[in-house]
């Protein structure tokens, strides 16, 4: 049954597949699965085979609701069917089944508005990863004031485990928000550079749109660049003294619980 259930295509194709034949000759199905009043043995197994794919579609719709909304039921189901054939589930849980979905979208021909959908899938994968990430205590908001002045230059900030940072070529966060709010007036989906931080705070996943300079500064910090070098790089990008702005950003991010602590040189 497992060999048949996991095969794509129709149940008639599944029972004669190499994997199914290795377990049971198709002629012997009636010996192990009895017919019902209305279904043949193959049709009875086909009920479970069809449910398996439907469950995969349902699981990915939960992880990628905005992609499913944009493509529509039929197109999304077809895409997931192709994805399941290329990346079959290998676990007892579907929690990580969709981890290759954004890359699959980007590389698959025939996907409508592929660049936008791939970006949207990347953002939704970040949301799923943050939701499932291990818990790490957030750094207290007032702890930033306790860093000695002489230690700021080499301070290295550590993000919480449930944190992701992304750069996108489309306004995907605005579209995702419109889907979550069930707003029928969706934003434009044309090319537009956007930057988004995703993190978990008090058992909820939060998303924050960033400007390009804020994203660059935050990216330096979460990658472990010492604070002094991150500030210097941001000052060059902003073409001037930006100390007050950078410290305001940092205070806000610490207050939001994006960091678990700091390592002082």
Backbone torsions as a table, in degrees:
resi	resn	phi	psi	omega
1	UNK	NA	-42.2	-179.4
2	UNK	-63.0	-42.2	-179.8
3	UNK	-60.9	-39.7	179.3
4	UNK	-72.5	-45.0	-175.6
5	UNK	-59.8	-37.7	-174.9
6	UNK	-79.8	-9.4	-178.1
7	UNK	-79.6	137.4	173.4
8	UNK	-75.5	174.1	179.4
9	UNK	84.8	-164.1	-179.4
10	UNK	-77.4	163.7	179.3
11	UNK	-67.9	-31.5	176.8
12	UNK	-62.7	-37.5	176.6
13	UNK	-72.8	-35.0	-176.7
14	UNK	-67.0	-40.0	-175.7
15	UNK	-70.6	-19.3	178.6
16	UNK	-104.1	7.1	177.4
17	UNK	-67.0	160.5	-179.1
18	UNK	-60.9	-39.9	-178.9
19	UNK	-64.2	-41.7	-179.8
20	UNK	-71.7	-40.0	179.8
21	UNK	-63.4	-30.5	179.1
22	UNK	-65.7	-23.2	-179.9
23	UNK	-96.2	-36.6	-173.5
24	UNK	-160.0	134.7	174.7
25	UNK	-65.1	132.9	-179.7
26	UNK	-54.1	-28.6	-180.0
27	UNK	-69.2	-18.2	-176.4
28	UNK	-96.7	4.0	-177.5
29	UNK	-59.3	-39.5	-179.8
30	UNK	-64.7	-15.5	178.2
31	UNK	-79.3	-28.5	-176.5
32	UNK	-108.7	-19.0	176.9
33	UNK	-127.1	117.3	-177.8
34	UNK	-79.9	150.1	173.3
35	UNK	-73.8	158.0	171.8
36	UNK	-103.0	-173.4	179.8
37	UNK	-66.7	-26.1	-175.0
38	UNK	-120.1	-12.4	-174.5
39	UNK	-125.5	142.9	172.3
40	UNK	-77.1	167.2	176.3
41	UNK	-55.7	-42.7	179.9
42	UNK	-65.0	-41.3	179.3
43	UNK	-65.1	-34.7	178.3
44	UNK	-65.7	-43.3	175.9
45	UNK	-64.9	-34.4	-179.6
46	UNK	-61.3	-27.6	176.9
47	UNK	-59.3	-45.0	-178.3
48	UNK	-73.1	-36.7	177.9
49	UNK	-61.8	-43.6	178.4
50	UNK	-66.1	-37.0	179.5
51	UNK	-67.3	-33.3	-179.6
52	UNK	-60.6	-48.2	178.9
53	UNK	-66.4	-40.1	178.1
54	UNK	-61.2	-36.8	178.3
55	UNK	-66.6	-37.3	176.4
56	UNK	-63.5	-44.0	178.8
57	UNK	-61.6	-43.6	179.3
58	UNK	-62.7	-41.2	-179.2
59	UNK	-64.5	-44.0	-179.3
60	UNK	-74.1	-27.8	174.0
61	UNK	-65.2	-32.1	175.7
62	UNK	-69.7	-34.2	179.3
63	UNK	-83.4	-29.3	-174.9
64	UNK	-128.5	59.7	-176.6
65	UNK	-64.5	-34.3	-178.8
66	UNK	-72.6	-38.4	176.0
67	UNK	-63.0	-44.6	178.6
68	UNK	-60.9	-40.8	179.6
69	UNK	-64.7	-43.7	-177.2
70	UNK	-66.9	-42.7	-176.5
71	UNK	-80.1	-28.3	-174.3
72	UNK	89.0	160.5	-172.1
73	UNK	-58.2	-48.8	-173.5
74	UNK	-66.8	-47.4	-178.3
75	UNK	-67.7	-38.0	178.8
76	UNK	-66.4	-43.8	179.5
77	UNK	-61.6	-39.6	178.5
78	UNK	-65.0	-41.2	179.7
79	UNK	-65.5	-42.3	178.8
80	UNK	-65.4	-37.0	177.5
81	UNK	-60.6	-43.4	177.7
82	UNK	-67.3	-38.9	178.9
83	UNK	-64.0	-43.4	-179.8
84	UNK	-62.5	-32.1	176.3
85	UNK	-69.8	-35.6	-179.7
86	UNK	-84.2	-30.9	-178.2
87	UNK	-132.5	71.6	-178.5
88	UNK	-61.9	149.6	178.8
89	UNK	-64.0	135.4	-179.3
90	UNK	-121.5	12.9	-175.9
91	UNK	-132.2	162.1	175.4
92	UNK	-71.5	-13.0	-179.2
93	UNK	-120.8	150.2	176.7
94	UNK	-90.4	6.4	-175.5
95	UNK	-55.8	-37.6	-177.3
96	UNK	-110.4	10.4	-178.0
97	UNK	-59.4	-36.4	-174.5
98	UNK	-92.2	14.7	-172.9
99	UNK	-67.6	-22.8	178.9
100	UNK	-98.2	5.5	-172.1
101	UNK	-63.6	-46.4	179.7
102	UNK	-59.0	-42.9	178.7
103	UNK	-64.9	-39.5	178.6
104	UNK	-62.5	-43.3	178.6
105	UNK	-59.6	-45.2	-177.1
106	UNK	-62.7	-32.5	-174.1
107	UNK	-97.8	-4.9	-174.6
108	UNK	-94.5	133.3	178.5
109	UNK	-78.4	149.9	173.0
110	UNK	88.4	2.8	178.3
111	UNK	-81.0	125.9	-179.9
112	UNK	-65.5	132.0	-179.6
113	UNK	49.5	53.4	-170.3
114	UNK	-57.6	-43.3	-177.4
115	UNK	-62.4	-42.2	178.2
116	UNK	-66.8	-46.0	-178.4
117	UNK	-63.0	-39.3	178.5
118	UNK	-64.3	-41.6	176.4
119	UNK	-62.8	-44.8	179.8
120	UNK	-61.9	-40.9	178.2
121	UNK	-65.1	-37.6	178.0
122	UNK	-62.4	-42.4	178.3
123	UNK	-64.5	-44.0	-178.8
124	UNK	-67.9	-31.9	174.4
125	UNK	-64.9	-39.0	176.8
126	UNK	-60.5	-41.3	178.3
127	UNK	-61.2	-45.1	179.7
128	UNK	-64.0	-44.1	-180.0
129	UNK	-63.1	-40.9	178.8
130	UNK	-65.7	-40.5	179.0
131	UNK	-60.7	-38.9	-175.5
132	UNK	-91.4	-8.3	-174.0
133	UNK	-65.6	155.9	178.0
134	UNK	-62.7	150.8	179.0
135	UNK	-79.4	137.3	172.6
136	UNK	-138.8	132.9	-175.5
137	UNK	-63.5	135.5	179.3
138	UNK	-76.2	145.8	176.8
139	UNK	-65.5	132.1	178.9
140	UNK	-57.5	139.8	-175.4
141	UNK	-59.8	-32.7	-176.7
142	UNK	-85.7	-2.7	-176.2
143	UNK	-70.4	-23.1	-178.3
144	UNK	-62.4	-30.3	-179.2
145	UNK	-72.9	-13.2	-176.6
146	UNK	-93.3	-1.1	178.2
147	UNK	-73.3	124.0	178.9
148	UNK	-60.4	144.5	-177.3
149	UNK	-54.9	-40.0	-176.5
150	UNK	-73.7	-9.6	-177.2
151	UNK	-97.1	-8.8	-175.7
152	UNK	-63.3	-39.2	-173.9
153	UNK	-54.6	-44.6	-176.2
154	UNK	-102.6	8.9	-177.8
155	UNK	-64.6	133.9	178.1
156	UNK	-117.8	120.0	-176.8
157	UNK	-89.7	139.4	-178.0
158	UNK	-110.8	117.6	178.7
159	UNK	-73.5	156.7	174.8
160	UNK	-67.8	161.3	179.8
161	UNK	-64.6	-34.3	-177.8
162	UNK	-88.6	60.9	-177.8
163	UNK	-143.4	135.5	173.8
164	UNK	-138.8	149.4	179.7
165	UNK	-132.0	131.2	-176.1
166	UNK	-136.8	149.6	172.5
167	UNK	-116.4	134.3	-172.7
168	UNK	-132.4	157.5	179.3
169	UNK	-97.3	6.1	-177.5
170	UNK	-144.2	160.1	-179.4
171	UNK	-78.0	63.3	-171.5
172	UNK	-73.2	-32.3	180.0
173	UNK	-67.3	-38.9	177.2
174	UNK	-64.2	-40.0	179.3
175	UNK	-66.9	-44.4	178.9
176	UNK	-59.6	-41.2	179.8
177	UNK	-64.7	-38.8	179.8
178	UNK	-65.5	-34.2	177.1
179	UNK	-69.4	-43.7	180.0
180	UNK	-62.8	-34.8	179.7
181	UNK	-85.2	0.6	-177.4
182	UNK	54.3	39.5	179.3
183	UNK	-88.8	120.5	-177.2
184	UNK	-79.0	-11.7	178.8
185	UNK	-93.8	78.7	-175.6
186	UNK	-76.1	151.1	178.7
187	UNK	-70.0	164.5	175.2
188	UNK	-61.5	148.0	-176.5
189	UNK	-114.4	17.1	177.7
190	UNK	-71.6	176.8	-176.5
191	UNK	-66.7	129.9	176.8
192	UNK	-164.1	122.5	-178.5
193	UNK	-67.5	130.1	177.6
194	UNK	-139.5	158.6	-178.2
195	UNK	-136.7	134.6	-172.1
196	UNK	-138.9	133.9	170.2
197	UNK	-101.9	137.6	179.5
198	UNK	-128.1	128.8	-179.7
199	UNK	-152.7	164.4	179.6
200	UNK	-109.4	132.5	179.9
201	UNK	-139.7	125.3	180.0
202	UNK	49.7	51.2	173.6
203	UNK	67.8	12.1	176.6
204	UNK	-122.5	146.8	176.1
205	UNK	-93.0	129.6	-178.6
206	UNK	-117.0	151.2	177.8
207	UNK	-131.0	139.7	-177.9
208	UNK	-134.4	122.3	172.3
209	UNK	-71.4	139.5	-178.7
210	UNK	-124.2	154.3	169.1
211	UNK	-78.3	165.6	179.6
212	UNK	-62.1	-44.1	178.0
213	UNK	-63.5	-38.9	179.1
214	UNK	-65.4	-41.0	178.1
215	UNK	-61.9	-44.6	-178.7
216	UNK	-62.3	-41.7	179.6
217	UNK	-66.9	-46.0	-180.0
218	UNK	-65.1	-37.5	178.8
219	UNK	-63.4	-41.7	175.9
220	UNK	-58.8	-43.4	-177.3
221	UNK	-66.7	-46.5	-176.0
222	UNK	-72.2	-19.2	175.9
223	UNK	-85.5	0.5	175.0
224	UNK	90.1	16.5	177.5
225	UNK	-73.6	131.4	179.3
226	UNK	-54.0	146.8	-172.4
227	UNK	-57.4	-43.7	-178.4
228	UNK	-59.5	-42.4	179.8
229	UNK	-70.9	-36.2	178.1
230	UNK	-64.7	-40.9	178.4
231	UNK	-65.1	-43.8	-179.4
232	UNK	-62.1	-42.1	179.3
233	UNK	-64.6	-40.8	179.1
234	UNK	-67.8	-37.0	178.1
235	UNK	-62.9	-38.2	177.4
236	UNK	-66.5	-41.5	179.7
237	UNK	-65.6	-37.2	-178.7
238	UNK	-86.0	-3.4	176.6
239	UNK	55.6	52.2	177.2
240	UNK	159.1	-172.9	179.4
241	UNK	-76.0	120.0	-177.8
242	UNK	-127.8	21.3	-174.3
243	UNK	-55.8	-47.9	-177.3
244	UNK	-61.5	-43.0	-179.9
245	UNK	-64.5	-43.2	-179.0
246	UNK	-64.0	-41.3	178.7
247	UNK	-67.1	-35.3	176.6
248	UNK	-64.3	-44.5	176.9
249	UNK	-58.4	-47.8	-176.8
250	UNK	-61.9	-43.7	178.6
251	UNK	-60.3	-41.9	179.3
252	UNK	-63.5	-43.5	-178.0
253	UNK	-66.9	-39.2	176.6
254	UNK	-65.8	-43.0	179.4
255	UNK	-62.9	-30.3	179.1
256	UNK	-78.9	-7.2	177.2
257	UNK	84.2	27.0	-179.1
258	UNK	-79.0	-18.5	-176.5
259	UNK	-117.2	148.1	177.2
260	UNK	-99.7	-12.8	179.2
261	UNK	167.8	-173.2	-179.4
262	UNK	-140.7	143.1	175.1
263	UNK	-104.9	122.3	-176.9
264	UNK	-98.2	134.3	178.9
265	UNK	-73.7	NA	NA
